[in-house]
């Protein structure tokens, strides 16, 4: 069963929509094999976070106008938001006019899914603004075409993801708190996958639904891609060790990196670990809550602490 999509309501006093676009971490990621099309079959548990970009979409004359408050982010066809708006127009046959303002809080190219989340929010907002001409199935199809992670961000629930990441089923997880670290190194996702030794990964047992305990994350948090990224960037491995010494119940790398996370039972413990680590760590850092899918649409947007 696919996790439910978000239902959006217009921003009070405005003609458009204000949408939070959550980040994610991969709590579990196994690469099961290489496909004939060049992609890889995955099994992963994806957890949305209260760390979020903000998208404000208002109707305007036909055309797409994209503004972003972060330098270096494309404001045209090179941005997934723009591509999502174009795909929506083509799918509906409507020249919907939209002024899209993107406020970035999720680091780019960090393994946190910011661009994919922004694209999913664009699809949801444009569909709501146009009177929902596209069904859930049609939105899912557009999302898959934009990127493997985009379908996940149509909802707000943790989920198992299979295939290239597009086959989703909901999973219940405690509302853990996550200390997020990004040292700023550049990691090529393509290079990571091309460098994987798939034969050596077969020794790891594949997690099975119903045969694990969400309350014991140290027993199952795992990422096959660490075998490549941590080897090239040993400083990331050292940071993971530090997270463990600071009391993280589990720690790992999201996607192909470079963002790392430590999992804590409370905001206070995650924040205290972050303050301790900040003495020696100069990179980007934040504390965010894991979303469960039960939150009100905007009730979680302030549950974030930038250190």
LINWO-V37531 format. One line per field, one symbol per residue. ss: DSSP state (a for helix, b for strand, c for the rest). A space follows every 50 residues. Layout:
BEGIN
ss = ???
END
This chain:
BEGIN
ss = ccccccccccccccccbbbbbbbbbbbbbbbbbbcccccbbbbbbbbbbb bbbbbbbbbcccbbbbbbcccccccccccaaaaaaaaaaaaaccccbbbb bbbccccccccccaaaaaaaaaaaaaaaaccccccaaaaaaaaaaaccca aaaaccccbbbbbcccbbbbccccccbbbbbbccccccaaaaaacccaaa acccccccccccccccaaaccbbccaaaaaaacaaaaaaaaaaaaccccb bbbccccccbbbbbccaaaaaaaaaaaacccccbbbbbbbcccccccccc cccbbbc
END
